[in-house]
Amino acid sequence: MRKLWARHGSDLTVVAILVVLCGFFFWRIVTPIERDRGYFPSGDFVDQFYVFSVFEARQLLTGHLPLWNPYTYSGHPFLADVQSAIFYPPSLLTILVSAPWGFPIYALELEVILHVFLAGLFTYLFAKRLLKRTFPALVAALVFSYGGYLVSYPVQQLAILEVQIWLPLILLLLSVGGERWQKHGEKRHFIWAGLALGVSLLAGHPQSSMYVFYVSVFYWAFESYRSGGRIWPKVVLFCLFLLTGLGVAAVQLLPGLEFMLLSTRAQATYQEMAHGFPLHDLLQLLLPGILSQWSALYVGILPLLLAALALYLIRDRRVVFWAILALFALLLSLGGNTFLYTPFYLLVPGFGIFRSQERAAFVFSFAMAILAGYGTSALFRSLPGLARKRLRIFNWGLVLAAFASLVLVLFFLYGWAQAGLAPDSPFGPMLNRAVLLTMFLLLAAGCIYAGQRNSVGMQTLMAVTVLVIVFDLFTVNWQKNFQATSPLEEYGPRALLASIQADRGSFRVYNEWRLPGNYGVMYEVEDIGGASPLRLSRYEDFVTALPMERLWQLMNVKYVITWRGALVPETELLYEEPAGEDMTYLHRLQEYLPRAWVVYRAEAVTGEEALDLLADPDFDPLEMVILEEELDLTMAGEARPSEATVLILEREPTRMALQAQLVEDGILVLSEIYYPGWQAYVDGQQARILRANYALRAVELEAGSHRVELVYDPLSVKVGYVVSAGALMIVLCLVAWTVMRRRSQES
């Protein structure tokens, strides 16, 4: 223990500090005192990530891999939706540990807190390697972990947070790997970096993974150039890193790529992709919260000044690299509000398929944290005479900035007074932010001046600097993601759903946004809507193009939850309850189509023409089906659909068995979404699945009685298994070979 403390005492102290600060920042979450307990707010955190985790936990507890979710969008490829993050190790561990207790939301909240801590830890380790000193590395860790970006919307959009926090660890392993390769010819750290990349990819946010990849490319290219030597071996080493990461994550990436190519994202336009921060959001670098709830660009006043100090004092290409990276990321986060995004959209792979360019603030925040570390390192060391002279000019700049902030305070105070100190006047919040800016500027100036003058002990000054940064970032950010009531109250027991849950038949529900988007997963009710950023393009066209009543017919809708007291089809009103100023009604349709039926007539129509025909009031889905492929059977078309019988024998998320009796050759039409990976078996023999009625499935059947089974067994998942298993085996073999070789050399 003494040897461990002697070698790593400062690092262990930093870890303890990071643990304590993380506990303080999220104390409303972790407190055992019920009256003080807070929750992450309603939104994506609950409606998507928690609900998805609940579905995954239920499936795993029953011994099934959650491949297909029948409860949203009339059937959704769950594993292929990358944000489900089924194979992400920390998420999987959270589910497996807490699932026997019903997977409480507290478990997912703790997962968030763990990742914020890991962000600080990984940033500290990487920054310490760059800066060679503990305290500047701690500053960098605090700025990245608790700056305006990481603890804003990534906390609610869990996949973003869980992808991005691995970047500093990846860069650390690449840096160590480059040094070990040059000195000893070792390659294993590139494999470890690849494993970290693979884990990051499994967290399930492709846009964030794109940023992680590009930052890794630029960093490795910069370090390779700086260290000199032959370039091609370094390219090979980077490819080893990249292939390891892609191979490990293939089990998630291949199904995800298949789904994305079929989703609405594959047809997005520049206008949809170019959204970014408005230009006025740059003000939130200094005045957080003045324009919006979150201030993703805010890194703190003292860290901002330390980053400026690094650029002002340090003549080092590494500082220039991080400054250029921060500048490009800042401009990219503005999206189409500057021209910079346009060449990226046109020429750089990835930027044309992801929306919300604000997320480039991730790279800006991380680069600024590293620059703040460099600035801290420069401040807390002996400086040459020229640097001290330059510091005096910097100090005058601080004085001018403090004076300007005081003028801003007086200006906002005057504006508020002119408005009669009205609570709804915009000058009130502006005045509060200006006062905070002035206070933080004065505290920052005091730290910087004391660092130059050595007027207090070094340990005391370091402690004060940390406290100023923590006070600044915590004051601005710590309450941004809390609410006093549990967001699960929206998913509490609902009398509205009692009739639906008591009905054991096969049907779907149409929820006209009276319940949360993914409520169907929580209550195990099949709905034709849902909440996920990825939706099948065909299904989206199908839902939006058809009249509502025709959509209900084709999708086996029996119940409608709506704000409307009366519907056009004949219905029975089962329940009503107040919902704010409105009412919520539950209707049961008097007539609705079954989940599966037989028709004896087909017409070959594709594209928009098929949607037009489906929308025609004279079209009868019980009499005819619209197909896009030629039939193997020749149908007489003389029998009536009522002469056929279809019984559903078994239904599971990834499997369905039916018994069909036909008087002549016909087509079994299923109100199930057409998607690659579904396979049909008729009397044990594999059969074709036809695309029917634009977005549904159908199977050809000869006259007679048949057992039909549909099984979801996608090739993309099986190939992903093989590739990921192979990659892990290769990694293990390479590591074992490296260890044995090293031992033989030592002996």
C-alpha positions in Angstrom: 0.0 0.0 0.0 2.8 2.4 0.8 4.5 1.7 -2.5 1.3 2.2 -4.3 0.7 5.5 -2.5 4.3 6.6 -3.1 4.0 6.0 -6.9 0.4 7.1 -7.5 -0.6 9.1 -4.4 -1.3 12.3 -6.4 -3.4 10.3 -9.0 -5.4 8.6 -6.2 -6.0 12.0 -4.6 -7.3 13.3 -7.9 -9.6 10.3 -8.3 -11.0 10.9 -4.8 -11.6 14.6 -5.7 -13.4 13.6 -8.9 -15.6 11.2 -7.0 -16.5 13.7 -4.3 -17.2 16.5 -6.9 -19.4 14.1 -8.9 -21.3 13.3 -5.8 -21.8 17.0 -5.0 -22.9 17.9 -8.5 -25.5 15.1 -8.6 -26.3 15.2 -4.9 -30.0 15.7 -5.6 -30.0 12.3 -7.4 -28.0 10.3 -5.0 -29.3 11.7 -1.7 -31.1 9.2 0.5 -33.3 12.0 1.9 -36.6 11.6 0.1 -37.7 15.3 0.5 -34.5 16.5 -1.3 -34.6 13.8 -4.0 -34.5 15.1 -7.5 -34.8 13.4 -10.9 -33.6 13.8 -14.4 -36.4 15.5 -16.3 -39.0 14.1 -18.6 -37.8 13.8 -22.2 -35.6 11.5 -24.1 -33.9 10.1 -20.9 -37.2 8.4 -19.9 -39.3 8.3 -23.1 -36.5 6.6 -25.1 -33.5 5.4 -23.1 -35.2 4.2 -20.0 -38.1 2.7 -21.8 -35.8 0.9 -24.3 -33.8 -0.4 -21.3 -37.0 -1.7 -19.7 -37.8 -3.7 -22.9 -34.2 -5.0 -23.1 -34.3 -6.1 -19.5 -37.6 -7.9 -19.9 -36.3 -9.8 -23.0 -33.0 -10.7 -21.4 -34.8 -12.0 -18.2 -36.9 -14.3 -20.4 -33.7 -15.6 -22.2 -34.3 -13.7 -25.5 -32.1 -11.3 -27.3 -34.2 -8.2 -27.9 -34.1 -8.1 -31.7 -37.6 -6.9 -32.5 -39.9 -4.5 -30.6 -43.6 -5.1 -31.5 -44.9 -2.3 -29.3 -43.8 0.8 -31.3 -44.2 1.8 -35.0 -46.2 -1.4 -35.6 -43.0 -3.3 -35.1 -39.5 -1.9 -34.8 -36.0 -3.5 -35.4 -34.9 -2.9 -31.8 -31.3 -4.2 -32.0 -30.8 -2.4 -35.4 -31.8 0.9 -33.7 -28.3 1.8 -32.6 -29.5 3.8 -29.6 -30.8 0.7 -28.0 -27.1 -0.1 -27.3 -27.8 -3.7 -26.5 -24.1 -4.7 -26.4 -22.7 -1.6 -24.7 -20.9 -3.2 -21.6 -21.7 -0.6 -18.9 -25.4 -0.4 -20.0 -25.6 -4.2 -20.2 -24.1 -4.4 -16.7 -26.6 -1.9 -15.4 -29.5 -3.9 -16.8 -28.3 -7.3 -15.6 -27.6 -6.0 -12.0 -30.9 -4.2 -11.6 -33.3 -6.1 -13.8 -34.3 -8.6 -11.0 -35.6 -5.5 -9.1 -37.7 -4.3 -12.0 -35.0 -2.1 -13.5 -35.7 1.1 -11.5 -35.0 4.4 -13.1 -32.5 5.1 -10.4 -30.2 2.5 -12.0 -30.1 4.4 -15.2 -29.5 7.7 -13.3 -26.5 6.1 -11.6 -25.2 5.0 -15.0 -25.3 8.7 -16.2 -23.4 9.8 -13.1 -20.8 7.0 -13.6 -20.2 8.3 -17.1 -19.7 11.9 -16.1 -17.1 10.6 -13.5 -15.4 8.6 -16.3 -15.3 11.6 -18.5 -13.3 13.4 -15.8 -11.1 10.5 -15.1 -10.2 9.8 -18.7 -9.6 13.5 -19.4 -7.3 13.7 -16.4 -5.3 10.7 -17.6 -4.9 12.1 -21.1 -4.2 15.6 -20.0 -1.6 14.5 -17.5 0.2 12.7 -20.3 0.2 15.9 -22.4 1.0 18.3 -19.6 3.2 16.1 -17.4 1.7 17.7 -14.3 -1.2 16.7 -12.0 -2.9 20.0 -11.3 -3.3 21.3 -14.8 -4.7 17.9 -15.8 -7.2 18.1 -13.0 -8.3 21.5 -14.3 -8.8 20.0 -17.8 -10.9 17.2 -16.3 -13.1 19.6 -14.4 -13.7 21.8 -17.4 -14.7 19.0 -19.7 -16.8 17.1 -17.1 -18.8 20.0 -15.8 -18.6 22.5 -18.6 -21.8 23.6 -20.3 -21.8 20.9 -22.9 -21.4 17.5 -21.2 -23.9 18.1 -18.4 -26.5 19.7 -20.7 -28.5 17.6 -23.1 -26.1 14.6 -23.3 -27.3 13.8 -19.8 -30.8 13.2 -21.2 -29.7 11.8 -24.6 -27.7 9.0 -23.0 -26.2 7.6 -26.1 -24.4 10.9 -26.8 -22.8 11.0 -23.4 -21.8 7.3 -23.4 -20.1 7.6 -26.8 -18.2 10.8 -26.2 -16.6 10.2 -22.8 -14.4 7.5 -24.4 -12.5 10.0 -26.6 -9.8 11.1 -24.1 -9.1 7.4 -23.3 -8.8 6.6 -27.0 -6.4 9.5 -27.5 -4.4 8.5 -24.4 -3.9 4.9 -25.7 -3.0 6.2 -29.2 -0.4 8.5 -27.6 1.1 5.8 -25.4 1.0 3.4 -28.3 2.9 5.7 -30.6 5.6 6.2 -28.0 5.9 2.5 -27.2 6.0 1.6 -30.9 8.8 3.9 -31.6 10.8 2.8 -28.6 10.1 -0.9 -28.3 8.1 -1.8 -31.4 5.0 -2.6 -29.4 1.6 -2.5 -31.0 -0.7 -3.7 -28.2 -1.8 -0.2 -27.2 -3.3 0.3 -30.6 -5.4 -2.8 -29.9 -6.5 -1.4 -26.5 -7.3 1.9 -28.2 -9.4 -0.1 -30.8 -11.2 -1.8 -27.9 -12.0 1.5 -26.4 -13.3 2.7 -29.8 -15.4 -0.4 -30.1 -17.0 0.2 -26.7 -17.7 3.8 -27.7 -19.3 2.6 -31.0 -21.5 0.2 -29.1 -22.9 3.0 -27.0 -25.0 3.8 -30.0 -24.8 7.4 -31.3 -23.3 7.4 -34.8 -22.9 11.2 -35.1 -20.9 11.3 -31.8 -18.9 8.3 -33.1 -18.1 10.3 -36.2 -16.6 13.1 -34.1 -14.6 10.7 -32.0 -13.2 9.1 -35.2 -12.3 12.4 -36.9 -10.6 13.8 -33.7 -8.7 10.6 -33.4 -7.6 10.9 -37.1 -6.5 14.5 -36.7 -4.7 13.8 -33.4 -2.8 10.8 -34.7 -1.9 12.6 -37.9 -0.6 15.6 -35.9 1.4 13.4 -33.5 2.8 11.4 -36.4 3.9 14.6 -38.2 5.4 16.0 -35.0 7.4 12.9 -34.2 8.7 12.5 -37.7 9.8 9.3 -39.3 8.2 7.1 -42.0 4.5 7.7 -42.4 3.2 4.4 -43.8 3.9 2.3 -40.7 1.9 4.9 -38.7 -1.0 4.6 -41.2 -0.9 0.8 -40.7 -1.0 1.2 -37.0 -4.0 3.5 -37.2 -5.7 1.1 -39.4 -5.1 -1.6 -36.8 -6.7 0.6 -34.2 -9.7 1.4 -36.5 -10.3 -2.2 -37.7 -10.2 -3.4 -34.1 -12.8 -1.0 -33.1 -15.1 -1.6 -36.1 -14.6 -5.4 -35.7 -15.6 -5.4 -32.0 -18.7 -3.2 -32.7 -19.7 -5.0 -35.9 -22.5 -6.9 -34.1 -24.2 -3.5 -33.6 -22.9 -1.6 -36.6 -24.0 -4.0 -39.4 -27.7 -4.2 -38.3 -27.6 -0.5 -37.5 -26.2 0.4 -41.0 -28.9 -1.7 -42.6 -31.6 0.0 -40.7 -30.2 3.5 -41.3 -30.2 3.0 -45.1 -33.9 2.2 -44.9 -34.7 5.0 -42.5 -35.9 8.5 -43.0 -32.3 9.7 -42.4 -31.2 8.3 -45.8 -33.4 10.9 -47.6 -32.6 13.9 -45.5 -31.9 17.3 -47.2 -29.3 20.0 -46.5 -31.9 22.2 -44.9 -32.7 19.4 -42.4 -29.0 18.7 -41.7 -27.7 22.2 -41.4 -29.4 23.2 -38.2 -26.9 24.5 -35.6 -26.5 27.1 -32.8 -27.8 30.5 -33.8 -25.0 33.1 -34.0 -26.3 34.9 -31.0 -25.5 31.8 -28.9 -21.9 32.8 -29.0 -22.9 35.3 -26.3 -23.3 32.3 -24.0 -19.6 31.8 -23.9 -19.7 34.7 -21.4 -23.4 34.9 -20.4 -24.7 31.4 -19.9 -28.5 30.9 -19.8 -29.3 34.3 -21.2 -30.8 32.9 -24.4 -31.7 29.2 -23.7 -31.9 26.7 -20.9 -28.6 25.1 -21.8 -25.4 26.8 -22.5 -23.4 24.1 -24.3 -20.6 26.5 -25.3 -19.9 27.7 -21.8 -16.7 26.4 -20.3 -16.4 28.8 -17.4 -14.8 32.2 -17.1 -11.5 31.2 -15.5 -11.0 28.2 -17.9 -11.8 30.5 -20.8 -9.1 33.0 -19.6 -6.7 30.1 -19.0 -7.2 28.9 -22.5 -6.6 32.4 -23.8 -3.5 32.5 -21.6 -2.2 29.3 -23.2 -2.5 30.8 -26.7 -1.0 34.1 -25.5 2.1 32.7 -23.7 2.9 29.3 -25.0 4.7 28.9 -28.4 4.0 25.2 -28.9 2.5 23.4 -32.0 0.4 21.3 -29.6 -1.4 24.4 -28.3 -2.0 25.6 -31.9 -3.4 22.2 -32.7 -6.0 22.3 -29.9 -6.8 25.9 -30.7 -7.5 25.1 -34.4 -9.6 22.1 -33.4 -11.6 24.3 -30.9 -12.2 27.0 -33.6 -13.3 24.6 -36.3 -15.6 22.8 -33.8 -17.1 26.1 -32.7 -17.8 27.2 -36.2 -19.2 23.8 -37.2 -21.6 23.9 -34.2 -23.2 26.9 -35.8 -24.2 24.7 -38.7 -25.5 26.4 -41.8 -25.3 29.8 -40.1 -21.8 30.0 -41.4 -20.4 28.7 -44.8 -18.0 26.3 -43.1 -20.6 23.6 -42.8 -21.3 23.5 -46.5 -17.9 22.0 -47.7 -18.1 19.6 -44.8 -21.7 18.6 -45.9 -20.6 18.1 -49.5 -17.1 16.6 -49.1 -16.6 15.0 -45.7 -18.2 11.6 -45.2 -20.8 11.6 -42.4 -21.7 15.3 -42.2 -24.4 14.9 -44.8 -26.4 12.3 -42.9 -26.5 13.7 -39.4 -28.6 16.6 -38.2 -28.1 18.9 -35.2 -24.6 20.3 -35.9 -24.7 21.8 -32.4 -23.2 18.5 -31.2 -19.8 19.6 -32.5 -19.8 21.6 -29.3 -18.5 18.3 -27.8 -15.2 18.7 -29.6 -15.0 22.4 -28.8 -15.6 21.7 -25.1 -12.9 19.0 -25.0 -10.4 21.1 -26.9 -11.0 24.1 -24.6 -10.5 21.9 -21.5 -7.1 20.8 -22.8 -6.2 24.4 -23.6 -7.3 25.4 -20.1 -4.9 22.8 -18.8 -2.1 24.3 -20.9 -2.9 27.7 -19.6 -2.9 26.4 -16.0 0.5 24.8 -16.6 1.9 28.1 -17.9 0.5 30.1 -15.0 1.8 27.8 -12.2 5.5 27.8 -13.3 8.4 30.2 -13.5 8.1 32.3 -16.6 10.9 34.1 -18.5 11.1 37.9 -18.5 9.4 38.3 -21.9 6.5 36.2 -20.8 6.1 38.2 -17.7 6.0 41.4 -19.8 3.3 39.9 -22.0 1.4 38.9 -18.8 1.2 42.6 -17.8 -0.5 43.3 -21.1 -2.9 40.4 -20.4 -3.6 41.8 -17.0 -4.7 45.1 -18.5 -7.0 43.1 -20.7 -8.5 41.5 -17.6 -9.0 45.0 -16.1 -10.8 46.2 -19.2 -13.0 43.1 -19.3 -14.0 43.6 -15.6 -14.8 47.2 -16.3 -16.9 46.2 -19.3 -18.8 43.7 -17.3 -19.6 46.4 -14.7 -20.9 48.6 -17.5 -23.0 45.7 -18.6 -24.4 45.3 -15.1 -25.3 49.0 -15.0 -26.9 48.9 -18.4 -29.1 45.9 -17.6 -30.0 47.5 -14.2 -31.1 50.7 -15.9 -33.1 48.7 -18.4 -34.8 46.7 -15.7 -35.5 49.9 -13.7 -37.1 51.5 -16.8 -39.3 48.4 -17.0 -40.5 48.9 -13.5 -38.5 45.9 -12.2 -41.2 43.7 -13.8 -40.6 40.0 -13.2 -41.3 39.2 -16.8 -38.9 41.8 -18.2 -35.9 40.3 -20.1 -33.6 42.7 -18.3 -33.9 40.8 -15.0 -32.3 37.6 -16.1 -29.8 39.5 -18.1 -28.8 41.5 -15.0 -28.4 38.3 -13.1 -26.0 36.8 -15.7 -24.1 40.1 -15.9 -23.6 40.1 -12.1 -22.4 36.5 -12.3 -20.0 37.4 -15.1 -18.6 40.2 -13.1 -18.2 38.1 -10.0 -16.5 35.2 -12.0 -14.2 37.7 -13.8 -13.0 39.2 -10.5 -12.4 35.8 -9.0 -10.6 34.6 -12.1 -8.5 37.8 -12.2 -7.6 37.3 -8.6 -6.4 33.7 -9.3 -4.4 34.7 -12.3 -2.8 37.7 -10.5 -2.0 35.6 -7.4 -0.4 32.9 -9.7 1.9 35.6 -11.2 2.9 37.2 -7.9 3.3 34.0 -5.9 1.6 36.0 -3.1 0.2 32.9 -1.5 1.4 29.3 -1.1 1.2 27.1 -4.2 -1.0 24.5 -2.6 -3.4 27.2 -1.3 -3.5 28.8 -4.7 -4.2 25.5 -6.4 -7.1 24.8 -4.0 -8.6 28.2 -4.6 -8.3 27.8 -8.4 -10.2 24.5 -8.2 -12.8 26.1 -6.0 -13.3 29.0 -8.3 -13.7 26.7 -11.3 -16.1 24.4 -9.5 -18.1 27.3 -8.1 -18.4 28.8 -11.5 -19.4 25.6 -13.4 -21.6 24.1 -10.7 -23.4 27.4 -10.2 -24.3 27.7 -13.9 -24.9 24.0 -14.7 -25.8 21.8 -11.8 -29.6 22.5 -11.8 -30.1 22.3 -15.6 -31.2 18.6 -15.6 -33.3 18.2 -12.5 -37.0 18.2 -11.7 -38.7 17.7 -8.3 -41.1 15.0 -9.4 -40.4 11.6 -10.9 -40.8 11.6 -14.7 -42.2 8.1 -14.4 -45.4 9.7 -13.1 -46.4 9.9 -16.8 -46.2 6.2 -16.9 -48.1 5.5 -13.7 -51.2 3.3 -13.5 -53.7 4.5 -16.0 -57.4 3.6 -15.8 -57.5 4.7 -19.4 -55.6 1.6 -20.4 -57.5 -1.0 -18.3 -59.8 -2.0 -21.1 -56.9 -2.3 -23.6 -54.8 -4.4 -21.2 -57.7 -6.7 -20.4 -58.2 -7.5 -24.1 -56.2 -10.6 -25.0 -56.7 -10.4 -28.7 -54.4 -9.3 -31.5 -54.8 -5.6 -32.2 -53.0 -2.3 -32.2 -53.7 1.1 -30.7 -53.6 4.6 -32.2 -52.3 7.1 -29.7 -52.9 10.6 -30.8 -50.2 12.0 -28.5 -52.3 11.7 -25.4 -49.7 9.3 -23.8 -45.9 9.3 -24.0 -44.6 8.1 -27.4 -43.2 4.8 -26.2 -45.9 4.1 -23.6 -46.6 0.8 -25.5 -43.4 -0.7 -24.4 -44.0 0.0 -20.7 -47.6 -1.4 -20.8 -46.9 -4.0 -23.5 -49.5 -2.6 -25.8 -48.9 -2.6 -29.6 -49.1 0.9 -31.0 -48.7 2.2 -34.5 -46.6 5.2 -33.3 -43.6 5.6 -31.1 -40.6 7.8 -30.2 -37.3 7.1 -31.8 -35.1 9.3 -34.0 -34.9 6.4 -36.5 -38.0 5.3 -38.4 -38.4 3.3 -41.5 -38.8 5.5 -44.5 -41.5 3.3 -46.1 -43.5 3.2 -42.9 -43.2 7.0 -42.5 -44.6 7.5 -46.0 -47.3 4.9 -45.3 -48.4 6.6 -42.1 -48.4 10.2 -43.4 -49.9 9.6 -46.9 -52.9 7.5 -46.0 -56.2 8.8 -44.6 -56.4 8.0 -40.9 -59.3 5.6 -41.2 -57.6 3.6 -43.9 -54.4 3.5 -41.8 -56.4 2.1 -38.9 -57.8 -0.6 -41.2 -54.5 -1.8 -42.6 -52.7 -1.7 -39.2 -55.2 -3.7 -37.2 -56.2 -0.7 -35.0 -59.0 -1.6 -32.5 -58.6 1.2 -30.0 -58.0 5.0 -30.4 -56.7 7.3 -27.7 -57.5 10.8 -28.8 -58.6 14.3 -27.8 -61.7 13.9 -30.1 -64.9 13.0 -28.5 -66.4 11.5 -31.7 -64.8 9.7 -34.6 -65.9 9.2 -38.2 -65.9 5.3 -38.0 -68.6 3.9 -35.7 -67.0 3.5 -32.3 -67.9 2.8 -28.7 -66.6 5.4 -26.2 -65.1 3.4 -23.3 -63.4 6.0 -21.1 -62.7 9.7 -20.8 -60.5 11.7 -18.4 -59.4 15.3 -18.1 -56.0 16.2 -19.5 -55.3 19.8 -18.5 -57.7 22.0 -20.4 -58.6 19.2 -22.8 -60.1 15.7 -22.5 -58.6 12.4 -23.4 -61.0 9.8 -24.9 -60.7 6.1 -25.4 -62.6 4.7 -28.4 -63.1 1.1 -29.5 -63.8 0.7 -33.2 -66.9 -1.3 -33.9 -65.3 -2.8 -37.1 -61.6 -3.4 -37.5 -59.4 -5.7 -39.7 -57.7 -8.7 -38.2 -53.9 -9.1 -37.9 -53.9 -11.5 -40.9 -56.4 -12.3 -43.6 -56.5 -14.0 -47.0 -57.2 -12.4 -50.4 -57.6 -14.0 -53.8 -56.8 -11.0 -56.0 -53.6 -9.0 -56.4 -52.5 -6.0 -58.4 -48.9 -5.0 -59.2 -48.4 -1.3 -58.3 -45.3 0.4 -56.9 -44.3 3.7 -55.3 -46.7 6.6 -54.9 -49.2 5.0 -57.2 -49.6 2.2 -54.6 -50.2 4.8 -51.9 -52.8 6.5 -54.1 -54.6 3.3 -54.7 -54.5 2.4 -51.0 -56.0 5.8 -50.2 -58.8 5.4 -52.7 -62.2 5.1 -50.8 -63.2 2.3 -53.2 -60.2 0.1 -52.4 -61.1 -2.8 -50.2 -58.1 -4.4 -48.5 -60.1 -7.5 -47.7 -60.7 -8.1 -51.4 -57.4 -7.2 -53.0 -53.7 -6.8 -52.1 -51.2 -4.5 -53.8 -47.8 -6.2 -54.5 -44.5 -5.1 -56.0 -43.3 -8.6 -57.1 -44.6 -11.1 -59.6 -46.5 -14.1 -58.1 -45.4 -17.7 -58.5 -49.0 -18.8 -58.2 -51.8 -18.2 -60.7 -54.9 -17.2 -58.8 -58.3 -17.8 -60.2 -59.7 -15.0 -58.0 -63.1 -16.6 -57.8 -63.3 -17.4 -54.1 -64.5 -14.9 -51.5 -62.2 -13.8 -48.7 -64.8 -14.9 -46.2 -64.3 -18.5 -47.3 -60.8 -18.5 -45.8 -59.9 -18.8 -42.2 -56.8 -17.6 -40.4 -56.0 -18.4 -36.8 -53.0 -17.0 -34.9 -51.5 -19.8 -32.9 -48.4 -18.2 -31.3 -47.1 -14.7 -31.0 -43.8 -13.5 -29.7 -41.7 -10.4 -30.5 -39.5 -12.4 -33.0 -41.9 -15.2 -34.0 -45.5 -15.7 -35.2 -47.3 -18.9 -36.1 -50.6 -19.1 -37.9 -53.0 -21.7 -39.3 -54.5 -20.8 -42.7 -57.3 -22.6 -44.5 -57.8 -21.6 -48.2 -60.4 -22.9 -50.7 -58.1 -22.0 -53.6 -54.7 -20.5 -54.2 -54.4 -17.1 -52.5 -52.3 -14.7 -50.6 -52.0 -14.4 -46.8 -51.7 -10.7 -45.9 -50.3 -9.8 -42.6 -50.6 -6.4 -40.8 -46.9 -6.6 -40.0 -44.1 -4.3 -41.2 -42.0 -5.6 -44.1 -38.3 -5.5 -43.0 -35.2 -7.5 -44.1 -34.5 -10.4 -41.8 -38.0 -11.7 -41.5 -38.3 -15.3 -42.9 -41.5 -17.3 -43.7 -41.9 -21.0 -43.5 -45.0 -22.8 -44.9 -45.5 -26.3 -43.5 -41.8 -26.3 -42.6 -40.5 -25.1 -46.0 -39.1 -21.7 -46.5 -41.2 -19.3 -48.6 -40.9 -15.8 -50.0 -42.2 -12.8 -48.0 -43.7 -10.3 -50.4 -44.0 -6.6 -49.9 -47.7 -6.0 -49.7 -49.8 -2.8 -49.5 -46.6 -0.7 -49.7 -45.2 -1.5 -46.2 -46.7 -4.8 -45.1 -45.9 -8.5 -45.5 -47.6 -11.2 -47.5 -47.1 -14.9 -48.3 -48.3 -17.0 -51.2 -50.3 -20.1 -50.2 -51.8 -22.9 -52.2 -55.3 -24.1 -51.6 -55.7 -26.2 -48.4 -54.6 -26.0 -44.8 -51.2 -24.6 -44.0 -49.1 -23.8 -40.9 -47.3 -20.5 -41.5 -44.4 -19.4 -39.3 -42.6 -16.0 -39.5 -39.3 -15.7 -37.7 -37.1 -12.7 -37.4 -33.5 -14.0 -38.0 -31.6 -11.2 -39.7 -28.4 -12.0 -41.7 -26.9 -8.7 -40.6 -27.0 -9.7 -37.0 -25.5 -13.2 -37.7 -22.7 -11.7 -39.8 -22.1 -9.1 -37.0 -21.8 -11.9 -34.4 -19.2 -13.7 -36.5 -17.2 -10.5 -37.2 -17.2 -9.3 -33.6 -16.4 -12.8 -32.2 -13.5 -13.1 -34.8 -12.2 -9.6 -33.9 -12.2 -10.4 -30.2 -10.5 -13.7 -30.8 -7.8 -12.0 -32.9 -7.4 -9.4 -30.2 -6.9 -12.0 -27.5 -4.4 -13.9 -29.6 -2.4 -10.8 -30.4 -2.3 -9.8 -26.7 -1.3 -13.3 -25.6 1.4 -13.3 -28.3 2.7 -9.9 -27.2 2.8 -10.9 -23.6 4.7 -14.2 -24.3 7.1 -12.4 -26.6 7.8 -9.7 -23.9 8.4 -12.4 -21.3 10.8 -14.3 -23.5 12.7 -11.1 -24.2 12.9 -10.3 -20.4 14.1 -13.9 -19.6 
